């Protein structure tokens, strides 16, 4: 009997570099965001002259280049100087000040014995970063449980520059007055891409990611129209990537309209939004896959399937991840008397 994975080896007729179609990919040239990139850079530049930079609040709808622009600037900064330390934290999965501070500590390779408080972690950050110039970036800052950590960052690192990014334009309006009075932040809005801009962005990604002449320009326009209607460039990248993978798995030499339409149908029938799928951690994706494979069950039974698949989370951490997926509306939870450890919950796709 032939091993099932023998047939999974692709012929390489279509895809040249799949990474280019991932949203995290930051191209060498970032089209249609030159003005915003320049303004982000200008907020940091004074630090190169031993002056304080400008704190900046970057806002706009999801999937329109905020994170890519920030990463592009940080990459340029890293290539230009070692004198400024950039610390990037995405608050989507790191909602408490403890996890936010720990993420920064991990990036600085500061290790701790378990059980240390958020304040202890912050003290170690202050010690390590004493007399250093730092750019703090808190992406999706509105997902943090509260903004107390910002007050502590401002107090502990008065000469730093802080960049906040959010989909919610009113985040700073609702900010605690004591933080607002200290942070003195300017705003930078990202407007949605036009349909022409989306088409050019996707066309450039296709040139880098796929081999020549494997996708008709008319199909790129079709994908651009869908992307524009969804208002999220990630949608277009997702369609391109999945259509290319599907065509290549069938040993085709070109992506056909049917390959694109099949992905569009899947998008319409998806049980979660693409934005949520893109932001799931490896363990969350694994939990979701287990539930899809084995069906609805009590949390303990799902945990057993998860560990058999190689999952490494403790049961307590597993329950926290389940809770987040429920809060996102991806899963639903119903209490039941039967379970892995007494009282439990029956988990299912929302």
Secondary structure, 3 states (H helix, E strand, C coil): CCCHHHHHCCCCCCECCHHHHCCCCCCCCCCCCHHHHHHHHHHHHHHHHCCCCCCEEEECCCCCCHHHHHHHHHHHHHHHCCCEEEEEEECCCCCCHHHHHHHHHHHCCCCCCCCCCHHHHHHHHHHHCCCCEEEEEEECHHHCCCCHHHHHHHHHCCCCEEEEEECCCCCCCCCCHHHHHHHCCEEEECCCCCHHHHHHHHHHHHHHHECCCCCCHHHHHHHHHHHHHHCCHHHHHHHHHHHHHHHHHCCCCCCCHHHHHHHHHHHHHCCCCHHHHHHCCHHHHHHHHHHHHHCCEEHHHHHHHHHHCCCCCCHHHHHHHHHHHHHCCCEEEEEECCCCCCCEEEEEEC
